[in-house]
Amino acid sequence: MNLHLRDKHTPFNAQSLFRGAVGLVMLALLALSPAYAEPAPLQTVPSVDVPRYMGTWHEIAKYPNWFQKKCASSTQATYTLQTDGRVQVLNRCKTDKGEWSEALGSARQIGGPNSPRLKVRFAPEWLSFIPMVWGDYWIIDLDPDYRWVVVSEPRREYLWILSRTPQMPAATYQVLLGKLEKLGFDLQRIEASRP
């Protein structure tokens, strides 16, 4: 008995068979590939000594973002503790014309006095009642001697590597990149800053 592809008892639909095979292959790849897995929720350091954190930090690298597009070099943030417990934030950088550009903001801790989670606002004070003007500022890695820090937020859309000095030892930077990769950050997005 000869079976033909178009036998009325065994209909053959090549398109359905192809879709099914492709679907099985995709499921197998997803199951075997850790690249498709969602990263674990981002964790912060256990605590931060806020007075010790104050002072000037120099940007070593970052995820590029829209609000720093004018920054060409010398990007830094200076934190000053205020009498009401808030932190004044002064971000500054040099533009491609060599002029300083500054943005003055405010930060407040979320949680206890040693919380590594802060909210930062650069909008005017009179808009501070609107939750959307406050951005997350999470300290996710911090040198025990407060020589460098890594800052991000829960969705991993923003990232900064900061140092107390305009340059960081190359070995330290590479160690931090290795840690960030394990935390689910895309190293291809990281842009080194110019001192």
C-alpha positions in Angstrom: 0.0 0.0 0.0 1.4 3.4 -1.0 0.8 6.4 1.3 0.5 9.7 -0.4 0.9 13.0 1.3 -2.5 14.0 0.3 -4.3 10.8 1.5 -7.7 11.9 2.8 -7.2 9.9 6.0 -3.9 11.5 6.9 -4.0 15.1 5.9 -0.6 16.8 5.9 -0.2 20.5 6.7 3.5 21.5 6.3 2.9 24.9 7.8 1.5 23.5 11.1 4.3 21.0 11.3 6.9 23.8 10.8 5.3 26.1 13.4 5.2 23.2 15.9 8.9 22.3 15.3 9.9 26.0 15.6 7.9 26.3 18.8 9.5 23.3 20.4 13.0 24.5 19.5 12.3 28.0 21.0 11.0 26.4 24.2 14.1 24.3 24.5 16.4 27.3 23.9 14.5 29.3 26.5 14.7 26.5 29.1 18.4 25.9 28.5 19.6 29.6 28.2 20.1 31.6 31.3 20.3 34.8 29.2 16.5 34.9 29.0 16.0 34.5 32.7 14.9 37.6 34.6 17.6 38.9 37.0 16.9 38.6 40.7 15.4 41.7 42.4 18.2 44.2 42.9 19.7 44.3 46.4 21.3 47.2 48.2 24.2 47.2 50.6 23.0 46.5 54.2 23.6 50.1 55.5 25.2 53.4 54.8 26.9 55.9 57.2 25.3 59.0 55.8 27.6 61.6 57.3 30.6 59.5 55.9 28.9 59.4 52.5 28.8 63.2 52.3 31.3 65.1 50.1 32.3 64.9 46.5 32.1 61.8 44.3 33.5 61.7 40.7 31.7 59.8 38.0 33.8 57.0 36.6 31.2 55.3 34.4 27.4 55.3 33.8 24.5 54.1 31.7 24.0 57.0 29.3 20.8 59.0 30.2 18.9 62.0 28.7 19.6 64.4 31.6 23.4 64.1 31.3 23.6 64.5 27.5 25.3 67.8 27.8 28.1 66.4 30.1 31.4 66.0 28.3 33.8 65.6 31.2 34.5 66.2 34.9 31.1 64.9 36.1 30.7 64.9 39.9 28.2 65.0 42.6 28.6 66.7 45.9 26.3 65.7 48.8 25.8 68.0 51.9 23.8 66.9 54.9 21.2 69.5 55.9 19.9 70.3 59.4 16.5 68.8 58.6 18.1 65.4 57.7 17.8 65.8 54.0 20.8 65.8 51.7 21.5 68.6 49.2 22.7 67.2 45.9 24.9 69.3 43.6 25.6 67.6 40.3 28.0 69.4 37.9 29.9 68.6 34.8 31.8 70.4 32.0 30.1 70.8 28.7 31.9 70.3 25.3 32.5 74.0 25.4 34.4 73.7 28.7 31.7 75.5 30.7 30.3 74.1 34.0 26.7 73.0 34.0 25.1 72.5 37.4 21.9 70.9 38.8 20.8 71.4 42.4 18.6 68.8 44.0 17.5 67.2 47.2 17.6 63.6 48.6 15.9 61.9 51.5 16.4 58.5 52.9 13.7 55.8 52.7 13.8 53.8 55.8 16.0 54.2 58.9 18.9 56.5 59.5 21.4 54.0 57.9 19.2 53.1 54.9 21.0 52.7 51.5 17.8 53.6 49.7 17.2 57.3 48.9 14.8 59.3 46.8 16.3 62.2 44.8 14.6 65.2 43.3 15.8 67.9 40.9 12.4 69.5 40.3 11.6 72.7 42.2 10.7 72.4 45.9 7.1 73.4 45.2 6.7 70.2 43.2 8.1 67.9 45.8 4.7 66.7 46.9 4.3 64.9 43.5 5.8 61.3 43.8 6.8 61.3 40.2 9.5 64.0 40.7 11.4 61.7 43.1 13.8 59.1 41.6 15.2 56.0 43.3 18.8 56.2 44.3 19.9 52.8 45.6 23.5 52.2 46.9 24.1 48.6 45.6 27.8 48.4 46.3 30.1 50.4 48.5 33.8 50.2 49.4 34.3 49.7 53.1 36.5 52.8 53.2 34.0 54.8 51.1 36.4 55.2 48.3 33.9 54.1 45.6 30.2 53.4 45.3 27.8 51.9 42.7 24.4 53.5 42.5 21.3 52.2 40.6 17.6 51.7 41.0 15.2 48.7 41.1 14.6 48.5 37.4 18.3 48.7 36.5 17.6 51.5 34.0 20.2 53.9 35.6 23.7 53.1 36.8 26.6 55.1 38.1 30.0 54.1 39.3 31.5 56.9 41.5 34.8 57.4 43.2 36.3 59.9 45.6 39.0 60.6 43.0 38.6 61.5 39.4 40.1 58.1 38.4 39.7 54.6 39.7 42.3 51.8 39.6 41.7 49.6 36.6 41.7 46.4 38.7 38.9 47.8 40.9 36.9 48.9 37.9 37.2 45.4 36.4 36.1 43.8 39.7 33.0 46.1 39.8 32.1 45.2 36.2 32.2 41.5 37.0 29.9 42.1 40.0 27.5 44.2 37.9 27.3 41.5 35.2 26.4 38.9 37.8 23.6 41.3 39.0 22.1 41.4 35.6 23.5 44.7 34.3 24.3 45.0 30.6 28.0 45.8 30.4 27.6 46.9 26.8 25.6 49.9 27.9 28.2 51.1 30.4 30.0 54.3 29.2 33.3 55.4 30.8 33.3 59.0 31.9 36.0 61.5 31.0 37.8 63.1 33.9 
